[in-house]
Each structure stands twice: as C-alpha cells, then as structure tokens.
Amino acid sequence: MNSTASIESSQKKSNRPLVLASIMLAMFLSAIEATIVSTAMPSIVAALGGFSLYSWVFSAYLLTNASTVLIFGKLSDLFGRKPIFLIGISLFLVGSLLCGFATSMTTLIIYRFLQGIGAGALMPIASTIVGDIYTKEERAQIQGYLSSVWGISAVTGPALGGFFVDVLNWRYVFWMNLPLGILAIIGVVFFFHENVEKKRHSIDFPGSALLMVGIASLMFLLVEGGVGIEWNSPLAIGLLSIFILCSIGFYLQEKRAPDPMMPFSIWGYRSITIANITSLTTGMILIGVSSYLPAFVQGVMGKSATVAGFTLTTMSIGWPISSMIAGRLLLKIGFRATSMIGGGALVIGGIFFFLLTPDKGPLWAAAGSFFIGVGMGMSTTSFIVSIQSTVDWKTRGIATASNMFMRNIGSAIGAAVLGGVLNSVVHTTIQNKNMGGNISLQTVNQLLDADERASLSSSTQSALQEALTIGLHQVYVGLLGLAILSFLFIFFLPKGKKT
C-alpha cells in the first residue's frame, strides 16, 4: 500500500478528535515538566539534599530529550507513529514513576535521564500524527491548538507545582503524569489507526549511535560549559572533539546507509532548510527571554517573583493566540508571508528588550515578551505546516523532528553563549568599579532574593544593579540581533502558498 493510501485509510478509521485530545495530553505532560519541577525544586533539595547537583535535574532531561528526538522521528517513519509514540510515552511514565520514588539527588537525575528519553518521542511524533490524519488546510488550524498546549502548561505549571508541594508532597509532581499519560495511551491505542507498509527495514544502528554520542557530548558541554567545566579545560576540548568526530562519522555513515537515520535529501528543500536554520536562532531567542527576563525584573527593577512570572506569562499568552491566527493566515497569504509577520513581531519584541531600562517598568518588559510570543507562534506554526506539506509520509517524522531538534540545539547554544556574555560583562563591570574583594559575580545572586537584597548596603546594591543592568543589556542587544537575523532568514523562504 502506498503512503497516500495509508494516510487516507488512517483518516477514515481514526477518531480524529479523540486522537487529537490524546496527543495534546501527551504534549502537555512534556511541556509542563520544566515549570512544574522548577516550582518543586526547593522542596526536593530540602528532602534529598545534593544542592550541587541542582542544575542536573533539568540538564539530564534536556540532554536525553535532544539526543533522541531525531532517532524517534526516524523510527516513526520506519515502523509507524503509533508503536514509537507508545514506546516513548511508556518510557516517560516509567521515568516519572521512578522519579517519585527517588531517594537521593543522584537517583533522581538518573530517572530524569530516562524521562527525557521518552519525552524525545512525544513532541515530534505528536505533531507528525497531526500531519498524517489532517489535510494541509486542516493542519494549519490544528497546529495552533497544539501550540496552545505550551501556553496552558506555562500558566498551570507553577500553580500545580505549588499545590502538590503545599498540600500533598513533591513526589506527586512526577506521579501526576501517570493517570494523564495512561489516558493518552488509551486514546492512541483504541482510536488511532494507521496502515504501515509491511517490509523489512534496515535500521541504521551506527548512525544512531554516532548521533546520540555526538549530540550528548555537545549538550553536556553546552550545559556545563563555564559552570562545571572550564571552556579551555581538557574535558571541554575532549567533548568538542568527540562531537566533531561523531558529526563527520555521522555524515559519512548517512551517505552510505541504505536507510539513513537522517536523509539529507530533506535539506534539499529550501523551505525546510530555511525553517530549520531559523528555528536555531529563534531557539536562542526563546531561552534568552525565558532565562534572563526574571533576572532583570527581580534583580534590577527589584520586583517580586510573581511580577517576574507575569512578564514571562505574556509570552505564553501571545504564542497560542498567534498560532491560531497563523492557522487562518496560512491558507490566505501563504507560509512565507505568515512567517514574515512572525519575524517582524520578533524584531519588535527585540526592540522592546533593547530599550528596556529599570524605569520602564514590568509592563514594558511584559509587552516585549508578548511580541516574542507572537513571533514564535506565527513562525513555528508556519514552519511545521510548511515542512509537513513539503514531504511525504515516509519522511514526515524525521522532517518534523529535525525542526524541533534545531530549536532545542538553539536553546542550548543560546543558554551557553548568552550566559557567557552576561557573566563576562557583569564580572568586568564589578572589577572596573573596584568594589572590593568581598563582592564577586556570585554576590549578584543576592539581588534576586528580597531578604538577601535587604542585607546589602545601598551603595553595593546600586553598584550590583548597575552591573547587572549593563550585562543584561548586552544580552538584549544579542536578542535583537538574533531577531533581525531570523527575519532575514525568513525572507529567503520560497514565495507563494506552495513550498
């Protein structure tokens, strides 16, 4: 049976509304992980200890998620979306169950590795299933619904995390995934049907191994670089060398593999190449706003964590709203024009942050965050629908996963580069002000806590706020540059409604 017939059969047999609800539920579990776990982390550290490993609770999830997303995307093209999706969500739920039973920070991190592996299948395959069971015209609107999951998770995550910690126990932050995940499994098992062509597949094991080792090395370096690993240390050089060697080996392997893990032919489509490159830069923008806007609002403006959270929430509001609007625009003005509107919104948001000063207030920061959300919603929806309309069933999984992979890598690179810029500028400013040996880069942490901030002298507090303002301004200069670069990349998308 050919791919077109398979899709048509899937459309006829599958209960599309229930399948959509099931995969949105699965995506919600993956999306909410960051916000709900962040809220519970102080209680987790208090119970398990191991504060020095704090960041690895997040890094472990991010590392394995990014390392497996392409592999799961390709496997879904070989064996069908359903079995690979079920394997992914099962691993995610087993990891969640074990996380709740963790007795130390080390075991929690190990279980988070497992949880991240499963999460690598959830996002790309969920989006790919939508591409399979809906027509091109329907996909545009449905992708908007999928994007709304991010907004809902960003708003509900902190509230749910606080509820579980205050009323029940931090372990329920992980265990809440179980009933919701089981519902998603039931929905996919009973209501999603696909006819996959039965044939013997040659799995590219060498390519998979090289990909996982290479990406894991890069992610480990980007996550720990400048924090746990000095950039010029032998370990950093070794990790970078492993990544380069694995990348070369992966390229050579994919050229000769009969069924390559990454068919480079998909990069021959200009729409896919531009969408993926742009997703790299927008991923850097996304992490720049998410990571450093709260620092400006709390450390420089002196506002509460609640106010800082509000300035980020506006991005989560702008994203799903613009995604739904993009779904309608795609059918009227095409992928390129819709993407350019998104690129323009990113530039406007970048300008807001470039002009951000302490006296502008949190509403100014929230406005910039909102425009970034609008830009992300418009562009990502356009990219996914464009990519899925460009390729056939046999490569739709890996093509969709490649776009999400590039955004993940962009976020990791952005965290390393922008974090390095901030630390360097703040450190230099403190040195130039000759603030004394007891004031260092670590002292800036006290600005982010109201009680700690009150213990600083007014002169020290003022000088630290100035140093943080200068450092964050350089970060926002970088964000504006990335926004402009993203807009320029979008300009090169193919014209017209067709890709």
C-alpha positions as CSV (number, residue, x, y, z in Angstrom):
1,M,0.0,0.0,0.0
2,N,1.5,3.4,-0.9
3,S,1.8,6.3,1.5
4,T,-1.1,8.2,0.2
5,A,-3.5,5.3,0.6
6,S,-2.1,4.7,4.0
7,I,-2.9,8.3,5.1
8,E,-6.4,8.2,3.6
9,S,-7.1,4.9,5.4
10,S,-5.8,6.4,8.6
11,Q,-8.1,9.4,8.2
12,K,-11.1,7.1,7.6
13,K,-10.5,4.8,10.6
14,S,-9.1,7.1,13.2
15,N,-11.4,9.0,15.6
16,R,-9.6,12.3,14.9
17,P,-11.0,14.4,17.8
18,L,-10.1,11.8,20.4
19,V,-6.7,11.2,18.9
20,L,-6.0,14.9,18.9
21,A,-7.1,15.1,22.6
22,S,-4.8,12.2,23.4
23,I,-1.7,13.6,21.8
24,M,-2.4,17.1,23.2
25,L,-2.5,15.4,26.6
26,A,0.8,13.7,26.0
27,M,2.4,17.0,24.8
28,F,1.1,18.7,27.9
29,L,3.0,16.3,30.1
30,S,6.2,17.0,28.2
31,A,5.6,20.8,28.1
32,I,4.7,21.2,31.8
33,E,7.8,19.4,33.1
34,A,10.0,22.5,33.2
35,T,7.7,24.8,35.1
36,I,6.2,22.3,37.5
37,V,9.5,20.8,38.5
38,S,11.1,24.3,38.9
39,T,8.4,25.2,41.5
40,A,9.0,22.0,43.5
41,M,12.9,22.0,43.4
42,P,13.4,23.8,46.7
43,S,11.3,21.1,48.4
44,I,13.1,18.4,46.5
45,V,16.5,19.7,47.5
46,A,15.4,20.0,51.1
47,A,14.2,16.4,51.1
48,L,17.0,14.7,49.1
49,G,20.0,17.1,49.6
50,G,22.6,17.4,46.9
51,F,22.2,21.1,46.1
52,S,25.4,21.0,44.0
53,L,23.5,18.7,41.5
54,Y,20.5,21.1,41.3
55,S,21.0,22.1,37.7
56,W,21.4,18.5,36.6
57,V,17.8,17.7,37.4
58,F,17.0,19.9,34.4
59,S,20.1,19.2,32.3
60,A,19.6,15.4,32.4
61,Y,16.1,15.8,30.9
62,L,17.2,18.3,28.3
63,L,20.3,16.2,27.3
64,T,18.5,13.0,26.6
65,N,15.5,14.7,25.1
66,A,17.6,16.5,22.5
67,S,19.7,13.4,21.8
68,T,16.8,11.1,21.0
69,V,14.3,13.4,19.2
70,L,15.8,12.7,15.7
71,I,16.0,9.0,16.3
72,F,12.4,8.7,17.4
73,G,11.3,10.8,14.4
74,K,13.1,8.4,12.0
75,L,11.8,5.3,13.7
76,S,8.3,6.6,13.4
77,D,8.9,6.8,9.6
78,L,10.1,3.2,9.6
79,F,7.7,1.5,11.9
80,G,4.7,3.9,12.1
81,R,3.8,6.6,14.5
82,K,1.7,4.5,16.9
83,P,4.3,2.0,18.2
84,I,7.1,4.5,18.6
85,F,4.8,7.0,20.3
86,L,3.6,4.4,22.7
87,I,7.2,3.3,23.5
88,G,8.1,7.0,24.1
89,I,5.3,7.8,26.4
90,S,5.8,4.5,28.3
91,L,9.4,5.3,28.9
92,F,8.3,8.8,30.0
93,L,5.8,7.4,32.5
94,V,8.2,4.8,33.9
95,G,10.8,7.6,34.4
96,S,8.1,9.7,36.1
97,L,7.1,6.8,38.4
98,L,10.7,6.2,39.4
99,C,11.4,10.0,39.9
100,G,8.7,10.0,42.6
101,F,10.4,7.1,44.4
102,A,13.9,8.7,44.2
103,T,15.8,8.6,47.5
104,S,18.7,10.8,46.5
105,M,19.5,13.6,44.1
106,T,21.7,11.1,42.1
107,T,18.9,8.6,41.6
108,L,16.5,11.4,40.7
109,I,18.9,12.6,38.0
110,I,19.3,9.0,36.6
111,Y,15.5,8.7,36.4
112,R,15.3,12.1,34.7
113,F,17.6,10.8,32.0
114,L,15.0,8.0,31.4
115,Q,12.1,10.5,31.5
116,G,13.9,12.7,28.9
117,I,14.5,9.8,26.5
118,G,10.7,9.2,26.5
119,A,10.0,12.9,26.1
120,G,12.1,12.9,22.9
121,A,9.3,11.0,21.2
122,L,6.3,12.9,22.5
123,M,6.6,16.3,20.8
124,P,7.8,15.4,17.3
125,I,5.6,12.3,16.8
126,A,2.5,14.1,18.2
127,S,3.0,16.8,15.6
128,T,3.6,14.2,12.9
129,I,0.4,12.3,13.7
130,V,-1.5,15.6,13.1
131,G,0.3,15.8,9.8
132,D,-0.9,12.3,9.0
133,I,-4.6,12.4,9.9
134,Y,-5.4,16.0,8.8
135,T,-5.2,17.6,5.4
136,K,-2.9,20.5,4.7
137,E,-5.8,23.0,5.1
138,E,-6.8,21.5,8.4
139,R,-3.2,21.2,9.8
140,A,-2.8,24.9,9.9
141,Q,-5.6,25.3,12.4
142,I,-4.8,22.1,14.4
143,Q,-1.1,23.2,14.8
144,G,-2.5,26.3,16.5
145,Y,-4.3,24.0,19.0
146,L,-1.0,22.1,19.7
147,S,0.8,25.4,20.3
148,S,-1.8,26.3,22.9
149,V,-0.5,23.4,25.0
150,W,2.6,25.5,25.7
151,G,0.6,28.4,27.0
152,I,-1.6,26.3,29.2
153,S,1.4,24.4,30.6
154,A,3.3,27.7,31.3
155,V,0.3,29.1,33.3
156,T,-0.8,26.0,35.1
157,G,2.7,24.5,35.8
158,P,3.7,26.8,38.7
159,A,0.2,26.6,40.3
160,L,0.1,22.8,40.1
161,G,3.7,22.6,41.4
162,G,2.8,24.8,44.4
163,F,-0.3,22.9,45.1
164,F,1.4,19.5,45.2
165,V,4.2,20.8,47.4
166,D,2.0,22.6,49.8
167,V,-0.9,20.2,50.0
168,L,0.5,16.8,49.2
169,N,4.2,16.0,48.5
170,W,6.8,17.0,45.9
171,R,6.7,13.4,44.6
172,Y,3.2,14.0,43.2
173,V,4.8,16.5,40.8
174,F,6.1,13.4,38.9
175,W,3.3,11.0,39.8
176,M,0.6,13.3,38.3
177,N,1.9,12.3,34.9
178,L,0.7,8.7,35.4
179,P,-3.1,9.0,35.1
180,L,-2.9,11.6,32.4
181,G,-0.3,9.5,30.5
182,I,-2.4,6.4,30.7
183,L,-5.4,8.3,29.3
184,A,-3.2,9.4,26.4
185,I,-2.1,5.8,25.8
186,I,-5.7,4.5,25.8
187,G,-6.7,7.2,23.3
188,V,-3.9,6.4,20.9
189,V,-4.3,2.6,21.2
190,F,-8.0,2.5,20.6
191,F,-8.7,5.5,18.4
192,F,-5.6,6.0,16.2
193,H,-5.3,3.5,13.3
194,E,-2.6,3.6,10.6
195,N,-1.6,1.1,7.9
196,V,2.1,0.9,7.7
197,E,3.7,-0.8,4.7
198,K,5.0,-4.2,5.8
199,K,8.6,-4.6,4.7
200,R,12.0,-5.5,6.1
201,H,13.7,-2.3,7.4
202,S,17.4,-1.9,7.8
203,I,17.9,0.1,10.9
204,D,20.9,2.5,10.8
205,F,22.4,1.5,14.2
206,P,25.9,3.0,13.5
207,G,24.2,6.3,12.5
208,S,22.0,6.3,15.6
209,A,25.0,5.6,17.9
210,L,27.1,8.3,16.3
211,L,24.2,10.8,16.6
212,M,23.5,10.1,20.2
213,V,27.1,10.2,21.3
214,G,27.8,13.4,19.3
215,I,24.7,15.3,20.4
216,A,25.1,14.1,24.1
217,S,28.7,15.4,24.1
218,L,27.7,18.7,22.6
219,M,24.7,19.1,25.0
220,F,26.9,18.2,28.0
221,L,29.5,20.8,27.0
222,L,26.9,23.5,26.5
223,V,25.0,22.8,29.7
224,E,28.1,22.6,31.9
225,G,30.5,24.9,30.0
226,G,31.6,27.8,32.0
227,V,29.9,26.4,35.1
228,G,31.1,22.9,35.9
229,I,33.6,22.7,33.1
230,E,36.1,25.4,32.1
231,W,35.8,26.2,28.4
232,N,39.6,25.8,27.9
233,S,39.9,22.6,30.0
234,P,41.0,19.2,28.5
235,L,37.5,17.9,29.3
236,A,35.8,20.7,27.3
237,I,38.2,20.2,24.4
238,G,37.7,16.4,24.5
239,L,33.9,16.8,24.4
240,L,34.1,19.2,21.5
241,S,36.4,16.8,19.7
242,I,34.0,13.9,20.2
243,F,31.2,16.0,18.8
244,I,33.2,16.9,15.7
245,L,34.4,13.4,15.1
246,C,30.9,11.9,15.6
247,S,29.5,14.6,13.2
248,I,32.0,13.7,10.5
249,G,31.4,10.0,11.1
250,F,27.6,10.5,11.1
251,Y,27.7,12.4,7.7
252,L,29.8,9.6,6.1
253,Q,27.6,6.9,7.5
254,E,24.4,8.5,6.3
255,K,25.8,8.9,2.8
256,R,26.3,5.1,2.5
257,A,23.5,3.7,4.7
258,P,20.7,2.1,2.7
259,D,18.1,3.5,5.1
260,P,19.8,6.5,6.7
261,M,18.8,7.9,10.1
262,M,18.9,11.4,8.6
263,P,18.1,11.5,4.9
264,F,20.0,14.6,3.8
265,S,17.6,14.8,0.8
266,I,15.1,16.7,3.0
267,W,17.6,19.5,3.4
268,G,17.4,19.9,-0.3
269,Y,14.0,21.6,0.1
270,R,14.7,25.3,0.6
271,S,11.6,25.7,2.8
272,I,12.9,23.0,5.2
273,T,16.5,24.3,5.3
274,I,15.4,27.9,6.0
275,A,12.8,26.8,8.6
276,N,15.4,24.7,10.4
277,I,18.1,27.4,10.4
278,T,15.6,30.0,11.6
279,S,14.5,27.6,14.3
280,L,18.1,27.5,15.6
281,T,18.1,31.3,16.0
282,T,14.6,31.5,17.5
283,G,15.6,28.8,19.9
284,M,18.3,31.1,21.2
285,I,15.9,34.0,21.5
286,L,13.4,31.8,23.4
287,I,16.0,30.7,26.0
288,G,17.3,34.3,26.3
289,V,13.9,35.7,27.2
290,S,12.9,32.8,29.5
291,S,16.2,32.7,31.4
292,Y,17.1,36.4,31.8
293,L,13.9,38.4,31.9
294,P,13.1,37.3,35.5
295,A,16.7,38.3,36.5
296,F,16.1,41.9,35.1
297,V,12.6,42.2,36.7
298,Q,13.7,40.9,40.1
299,G,17.4,41.9,40.3
300,V,17.3,45.3,38.5
301,M,13.7,46.5,39.0
302,G,13.5,45.0,42.5
303,K,10.1,43.4,41.8
304,S,8.8,40.2,43.2
305,A,9.0,36.7,41.6
306,T,5.3,36.9,41.0
307,V,5.7,40.1,38.9
308,A,8.6,38.5,37.1
309,G,6.5,35.5,36.3
310,F,3.8,37.8,34.9
311,T,6.2,39.3,32.4
312,L,7.0,35.8,31.1
313,T,3.4,34.6,31.1
314,T,2.6,37.2,28.4
315,M,4.8,35.3,26.0
316,S,2.9,32.1,26.8
317,I,-0.3,34.0,26.0
318,G,0.9,35.6,22.8
319,W,2.2,32.2,21.5
320,P,-1.0,30.2,21.3
321,I,-3.1,33.2,20.2
322,S,-0.8,33.9,17.3
323,S,-0.6,30.2,16.4
324,M,-4.3,30.0,15.9
325,I,-4.3,33.2,13.9
326,A,-1.4,31.8,11.8
327,G,-3.5,28.8,11.0
328,R,-6.0,31.0,9.2
329,L,-3.4,33.3,7.6
330,L,-1.5,30.3,6.1
331,L,-4.5,29.5,3.9
332,K,-5.0,33.1,2.8
333,I,-1.5,34.6,2.4
334,G,0.8,31.5,2.4
335,F,3.7,30.3,4.5
336,R,6.3,32.9,3.7
337,A,4.0,36.0,4.4
338,T,2.8,34.5,7.6
339,S,6.3,33.7,8.7
340,M,7.4,37.2,7.9
341,I,4.7,38.6,10.1
342,G,6.1,36.4,12.9
343,G,9.7,37.5,12.1
344,G,8.5,41.1,12.3
345,A,6.9,40.5,15.7
346,L,10.2,39.0,16.9
347,V,12.1,42.2,15.8
348,I,9.5,44.4,17.6
349,G,9.9,42.3,20.8
350,G,13.7,42.5,20.4
351,I,13.4,46.3,20.2
352,F,11.4,46.4,23.4
353,F,14.1,44.5,25.2
354,F,16.9,46.6,23.6
355,L,15.2,49.7,25.0
356,L,14.4,48.1,28.4
357,T,15.6,50.1,31.4
358,P,14.8,49.9,35.1
359,D,12.4,52.9,35.0
360,K,10.4,51.4,32.1
361,G,8.7,49.0,34.5
362,P,7.4,45.4,34.2
363,L,4.6,46.3,31.8
364,W,7.3,47.3,29.2
365,A,9.1,44.0,29.8
366,A,5.8,42.1,29.5
367,A,5.0,43.8,26.2
368,G,8.3,42.8,24.8
369,S,7.7,39.2,26.0
370,F,4.3,39.2,24.4
371,F,5.7,40.2,21.0
372,I,8.3,37.5,21.2
373,G,5.5,35.0,21.9
374,V,3.5,36.3,18.9
375,G,6.6,35.9,16.7
376,M,7.3,32.4,17.9
377,G,3.7,31.3,17.5
378,M,3.5,32.7,13.9
379,S,6.8,31.3,12.8
380,T,6.8,27.9,14.4
381,T,3.2,27.1,13.2
382,S,4.2,28.2,9.6
383,F,7.4,26.1,9.7
384,I,5.7,22.9,10.9
385,V,2.8,23.1,8.4
386,S,5.2,24.0,5.6
387,I,7.6,21.2,6.4
388,Q,4.8,18.6,6.6
389,S,3.3,19.8,3.3
390,T,6.6,19.5,1.6
391,V,7.5,15.9,2.3
392,D,5.5,12.6,2.1
393,W,4.6,10.1,4.9
394,K,7.9,8.3,4.7
395,T,10.0,11.3,5.7
396,R,7.4,13.4,7.6
397,G,8.5,12.1,11.0
398,I,12.2,12.9,10.6
399,A,11.5,16.2,8.9
400,T,9.2,17.3,11.7
401,A,11.7,16.1,14.4
402,S,14.6,17.9,12.6
403,N,12.9,21.3,13.1
404,M,12.2,20.7,16.8
405,F,15.8,19.4,17.2
406,M,17.2,22.6,15.7
407,R,15.2,24.7,18.1
408,N,16.4,22.6,21.1
409,I,20.0,23.0,20.0
410,G,19.4,26.7,19.5
411,S,18.2,26.9,23.1
412,A,21.2,25.0,24.4
413,I,23.6,27.2,22.4
414,G,21.8,30.3,23.4
415,A,22.0,29.4,27.1
416,A,25.7,28.9,26.8
417,V,26.5,32.0,24.7
418,L,24.2,34.5,26.3
419,G,25.1,33.2,29.8
420,G,28.8,33.7,28.9
421,V,28.2,37.2,27.7
422,L,26.2,38.1,30.9
423,N,28.8,36.7,33.3
424,S,31.7,38.3,31.4
425,V,30.1,41.8,31.3
426,V,29.0,41.7,34.9
427,H,32.3,40.4,36.2
428,T,34.2,43.1,34.2
429,T,31.9,45.8,35.4
430,I,32.4,44.8,39.1
431,Q,36.2,44.8,38.6
432,N,36.2,48.2,37.0
433,K,34.2,49.6,39.9
434,N,36.8,48.4,42.4
435,M,34.0,47.2,44.7
436,G,36.3,45.2,46.9
437,G,37.3,41.6,47.4
438,N,34.1,40.5,49.1
439,I,32.0,41.4,46.1
440,S,32.0,38.9,43.2
441,L,29.9,37.6,40.5
442,Q,28.2,35.3,43.0
443,T,27.1,38.3,45.0
444,V,24.7,39.2,42.2
445,N,22.6,36.2,43.4
446,Q,21.6,38.3,46.4
447,L,19.8,40.8,44.2
448,L,17.3,38.1,43.2
449,D,16.1,37.4,46.7
450,A,14.2,40.2,48.6
451,D,15.6,39.2,52.0
452,E,19.2,38.9,50.8
453,R,18.9,42.1,48.8
454,A,17.9,44.0,52.0
455,S,21.1,42.8,53.7
456,L,23.3,44.7,51.1
457,S,24.3,48.2,51.7
458,S,22.6,50.8,49.4
459,S,25.9,51.6,47.6
460,T,26.7,47.9,47.0
461,Q,23.1,47.2,45.9
462,S,23.2,50.1,43.5
463,A,26.5,49.1,42.0
464,L,25.5,45.5,41.6
465,Q,22.2,46.6,39.9
466,E,24.1,48.8,37.5
467,A,26.5,45.9,36.7
468,L,23.5,43.5,36.1
469,T,21.8,46.2,34.0
470,I,24.8,46.6,31.8
471,G,25.2,42.8,31.4
472,L,21.6,42.1,30.6
473,H,21.5,45.0,28.1
474,Q,24.3,43.2,26.2
475,V,22.2,40.0,26.3
476,Y,19.2,42.0,24.9
477,V,21.5,43.5,22.2
478,G,22.2,39.9,21.2
479,L,18.5,39.1,21.2
480,L,17.7,42.0,18.9
481,G,20.5,40.8,16.6
482,L,19.1,37.3,16.6
483,A,15.6,38.6,15.9
484,I,16.8,40.6,12.9
485,L,18.8,37.6,11.7
486,S,15.7,35.4,12.0
487,F,13.7,37.9,9.9
488,L,16.4,37.9,7.2
489,F,16.4,34.1,7.1
490,I,12.6,34.0,6.7
491,F,12.9,36.5,3.8
492,F,14.6,33.6,1.8
493,L,11.6,31.2,2.2
494,P,10.0,30.3,-1.2
495,K,7.4,32.7,-2.3
496,G,3.7,31.8,-2.8
497,K,1.4,29.4,-1.0
498,K,3.3,26.4,-2.2
499,T,6.5,25.2,-0.7
